[in-house]
Amino acid sequence: MDPQTPLPNPALPDNAQSSIPSVYHSLEEALKNPTQVFSLNLSGQTLTELPTQIANFVNLRELDLSFCGLTKLSPLISHLTNLQKLNLYANSLTELPGEIGDLINLQDLNLTANQLTRLPDQVGNLKALSRLNLYGNALLELPANIGNLNSLAELILTTNRLPFLPKEIGMLNNLIKLDISNNPLLGLPDEFANMHSLQNLSLCFNNLTKIPPQIFSLVNLRMLSLYNNNLTEISDQIGLLKNLQGLYLSGNKLIMIPPLIGELTNLIELTLFNNQLNQLPEELSRLIHLTRFDCSNNFLTALPSQLSNLMSLTWLGLANNQLTTIPPTVLTLTHLTNLNLANNRITAIPPGIGNLANLEDLTLFNNQISELPPEIGSLTHLNRLDLSNNFLKTLPKELFNLVNLNWFYLNNNNLVELPSAIIKFSNLNWFFLHKNNLTSVPSEIVRMNKLSVLDLSDNPLPQNEQVKLKQLLPSCNISF
């Protein structure tokens, strides 16, 4: 029988089938009829070692030994030759017995959060294994015969101590997802280029100074994550990965993006935040399917006008740059729902902001804005608006058209009064006015019956005004 073929349940009388629990949670109960136990969950039960009776469960398909405090795995595990799923999450295993290789029908092995420093060579015998999770161990190397795991589709090696990978990893022809994040990798073996089935590759939090050239042969990649490395440049070969839908390059030391990134016309998400970019190539305009773009924490002073072609964009992050105005290009992206321009040097909001009628979340925290244009009242889908840390003295009457606002931040401005029109904020739940110059709040606030948090701290409100507000809004959490 093909080891990947699901094993049939042994024949049982019809009346017996209905009386068998789908999952046993007690070893004592399971041992009453061990040959009829197919799923055993002992998660959280203190065992230290695998009980010898485990060998009796010859038809067991699923075994959960997570959070059991196991310090060793008994060779008796070899008796469970019908086992398809083994969960050893969060134990204290420092090694595995060679007998683990006898589990020829095993498809899913979870060894997350143990203390393994190596794997036995016999792991290479697990020919039916499709998912192997080794997250959070202390592996220093992988055995060469890991390349024998022809059925492996998902391999998780996150948070180990792997300085290199064996060349045999290139033999995993059916691998679809590989996560090697948070290791001290400096590069990849040449044979890595042979993994043509790979679609999802994560190499975050390593020590890479350039994108390993082997990656550019993986033409079926859909997701490539390289954030938090030491990348200083991106090769023009990036344009070969034409099937990429997600490219994550944040937290590196990039000073430019090559024009050939424009070849990645299937990209849906691109993150470049926390680099050293002072400009973007106009070829980004070819990424017409891009829905999410984050270029926060860079040194941008402007955007290419051609980016107005990115009409699929719904999420745009430009926080922590050096913008002095909202780029005209941004004001043409009418499908935007989230726009973050916090921590720039923006002095005014242009009337064109009214074009972004689909916005639900607008963040302009910590800029130099002294007034709001009437057109801001056109953003009637806004749910969250952050205008904190600016220089606002008054609010235009059109602002109160934003009847769907749920979160409104006006902390640290220069407001001296609130107009009675605030009652139009009938859906407002969180209202932050910390550190302004308010001496009173209009009594009409009583009609804002959904208000649950009102922050008026660091305002010169007299005591009688505070008492009045507490009476008007008895169920609201008010800070003075």
CORTAMO-V649376 format. One line per field, one symbol per residue. ss: DSSP state (A for helix, B for strand, O for the rest). burial: + if it has 16 or more other ideal C-beta (glycine too) atoms within 10 Angstrom, else -. A space follows every 50 residues. Layout:
BEGIN
ss: ???
burial: ???
END
This chain:
BEGIN
ss: OOOOOOOOOOOOOAAAAAAOOOOBOOAAAAAAAAAAOOBBBOOOOOOOOO OAAAAAOOOOOBBBOOOOOOOOOOAAAAAOOOOOBBBOOOOOOOOOOAAA AAOOOOOBBBOOOOOOOOOOAAAAAOOOOOBBBOOOOOOOOOOAAAAAOO OOOBBBOOOOOOOOOOAAAAAOOOOOBBBOOOOOOOOOOAAAAAOOOOOB BBOOOOOOOOOOAAAAAOOOOOBBBOOOOOOOOOOAAAAAOOOOOBBBOO OOOOOOOOAAAAAOOOOOBBBOOOOOOOOOOAAAAAOOOOOBBBOOOOOO OOOOAAAAAOOOOOBBBOOOOOOOOOOOOAAAOOOOOBBBOOOOOOOOOO AAAAAOOOOOBBBOOOOOOOOOOAAAAAOOOOOBBBOOOOOOOOOOAAAA AOOOOOBBBOOOOOOOOOOAAAAAOOOOOBBBOOOOOOOOOOAAAAAOOO OOBBBOOOOOOOAAAAAAAAAAOOOOBBBO
burial: --+--------------------+--+--+---+-+++++++----+--+ ---++++-++++++++++-+--++-+++++-++++++++++-+--++-++ +++-++++++++++-+-+++-++++++++++++++++-+--++-+++++- ++++++++++-+--++-+++++--+++++++++-+-+++-+++++--+++ ++++++-+--++-+++++--+++++++++-+--+---++++--+++++++ ++-+--++-+++++-++++++++++-+--++-+++++-++++++++++-+ -+++-+++++--+++++++++-+-+++-+++++--+++++++++-+--++ --++++-++++++++++-+--++-+++++--+++++++++-+-+++-+++ ++-++++++++++-+--+--+++++--+++++++++-+-++---+--+-- +--+++-++-+---+--++--++--+-+--
END
